[in-house]
Amino acid sequence: MPDEPSQPTARRLRKSTAVTLAAAAGYVIAWGVAVAGIGVMNAERAAVAMSRFGNATAEDLAHLSLDPLLRGDRIELGLLTNRLAARPEIRRIAIHTADERPFVVVGAAPATAPTYVRPVAAGDTVAGEVSIALDPASFAVSSSFVLAESWEFAFAGLALTVFLFYLGSRLGSPEL
């Protein structure tokens, strides 16, 4: 049956090409895992920084606003909150009286913004409360900064890939 059309044969990769492709795929996967890990670490670091900043700022504001709140001095509290709200991390500051009426409100924030609340108290007497809403984007580190900080890992991965490419290309060589 020599007249029958021959079936196309499956092409197989040379061993050196397969090793080279495997090394490239391994590098791409390793790079993806590294970037994802850096992203998760960055998010955790930003959350911790935001929590520390929010708690400390709310605590300080509660302490500083006690006397003006007891005196009913909106001007002093307004100056204090306006100065504090000028920071890019802070979206909204509200100081409420003991009967939960707004006394001073500066800025605007969505309901989903992380908010830190502290009581304004003198001993056992609560005079009111302060709440500070933060902008989470202010605490995130940019991707370019993260990549600039991790260039050594990218370079080491690239060097390993070049070595594996070289090793893969020489695999079929009798000199190896």
N, C-alpha and C positions, 0 to 999 in steps of 0.2 A: 503494500500500500504506500508506495512512495509518492503517489499523486495527492495524498491528503494534505491539507494545509497544516502546517506545524502549529502547535499550541504555543502561545507566547510564554516564554520562561520567565519566572520571577527573578528580578534582579536582586542580587544580594550585595550588601555593602562590604567593602573590604574591611578587614579587621581594624586597620589603622583609622579608617574613616569612622567606624562605629565607636571606637574609643574616643576619638576627637569629639564626635557629637555627644557622647555620654558625658564627657568632661564639660562641654559647653552647657548642656542641660543641667548638670549638677551645679555649675556656677550660677546659673539663672535661678534655680530653686533656692540655693543658699542665699543669694542676694535678696530674694523675695522674703525669706524667713527673717533675715537680718533687718530689713526695712520694717517689716511688721513688728518685730520685737522692739525696735527703736521707737516706733509709733506708740506702742503700748506703754513703754517706759516713760515716754514724754507725756502721755496723758495722765499717768499716775503722778508724775512729778508736778505737773500743772495743778492737779486736784489738791495735792498736799500743800503747795504754795498758796493756792487760793484759800484753803481752809485756814491756814496760819494767819494770812493777811486779814481775812474777814473776821476771825475771832479776836485778833489783837486790836484791830481798828474799832470794832464794836465795843470792846471792853474799854478802850481809851476814851471813846466818845461818850460812853455812859458815865465814866468818871468825870470828864470835863464838863458835861452838861448838867450835873447835879445842882450846883448853885444857881445858874441862870434859870433852870426850870422851876426851882423852888421860889425864886423871885418873880417868875413870870416874864422874864426879859427875852422877848422874841428877837430883839435886835442883836444881842450878843450871840444867841443861839443861831440866828440867821447868818451872821458873819462866820461863825465857827463851821457850820455845815456847808456854806458856800465855798469856803476855802478847802474843805475836805472833799467836796463833790467835784472840785476842779481836777482831781486826779483821774487819769484815764481808766483806772481799774474800777472806779465807783460809778454806778449808774443812778442810784437813788438813795437818799437818806431821809428817814422819817423819825421824828421824835413825837411820841404821844404822851399825854398826861396820864395820871393814875386812873382816870375814868375812861381811858381809851379814846379820847378825842385827839385828833391830829393837832399838834402845836406848831411844828415846823416840818415842812416837806420840801425837799429839793431834788430835782431831777425826775426822770421817769424810767421805769423798767418793766419788762414783760413779767407776767405772773410766774413764768418758769425760771426767772433769774435766781441764782443762789442767793439766799438772804440769811443774814446773821443777826440775831436779836439778843439784846442784853437788857436786863432791868436797870433802871436808874434808881439806886437805893441809897438811903442814909441809914445805916444800921439795919433794923428790921422793917423800916418804913420804905415802901416803894413809892417813888414820886412819879414814875412813868417808865417808858421803855424806849430804846433806840433800835432802829432796824436799818441795816445797810445791805443794799442789793448790789452785787458785783457783776462785772462783765467777764465771763469765762474766757473769752478770746484774748483778753489782756494777759492771761497767764500762760498761754500756749507758746511754746518755742517754735519758731519758724522751721520749716523743713530744710531750708538751705543751711541754717545754723546747725541743725542736727547732723546733716551730711558733712558739713565742714568739720564738726567735732569727731566724726567717725571715718575720716579719710584713710586712716591707717588700716582699718579692717577691709575697706574696699581695695586698697592697694595690695594687701596680702592675698585677698581672693583673686585679684587679677594676676598676680605673680604665680599663684598655684595653678590657675587656668592655663597660663602660657606654658608652664612646665608640663602640665598634662597634655597639652596640644603637641608639644615637642616629643614627649614620650610616646604619644599615640602615633605620630607620623613616623617614628623610628621603629615601631613595633615589628613591622614586617622586614626590617633591614637585617641582613646577616651580621652586621657589625655589633649589634646590641646584645 
